[in-house]
Amino acid sequence: MLVWRGQKLRVIRAEEAGFPAFYRVVWNAHVAEFSDLSAPERLLCMEVVTVVEQVLRAELQPGKINLAALGNMVPHLHWHVIARFAWDSHFPAPVWAAPQRERDPALEAQVAERLPAVEQALRKQLDRLV
């Protein structure tokens, strides 16, 4: 789901089962690697990643934020910004690892209920940035 779109990049909420606060910062133009960007573009990209991380921390108080830029399956520059909680099915392992426990739909739903406010705060902060 699209949360915010700027001239150079956008922020989407990924629909990843079990991880309600899983976001991606996606560069709009096709580039495969972070080093394909100019220095000012790299700075902008990481500023947006930072804003997403800061808003998730402030609004959701997760146990950890995971950042990743893999692009092995889709070679298009994007960053994963994932709020992690001690109760999530994979914690402390990566979201792509084997589950450590059963999912807790009630706790996932509590996070999901807060996402409209999270995304409003994201849009407000990102509009100020660019």
Secondary structure, 3 states (H helix, E strand, C coil): CEEEECCCEEEEECCCCCCCCEEEEEECCCCCCHHHCCHHHHHHHHHHHHHHHHHHHHHHCCCEEEEECCCCCCCCCEEEEEEECCCCCCCCCCCCCCCCCCCCHHHHHHHHHHHHHHHHHHHHHHHHHC
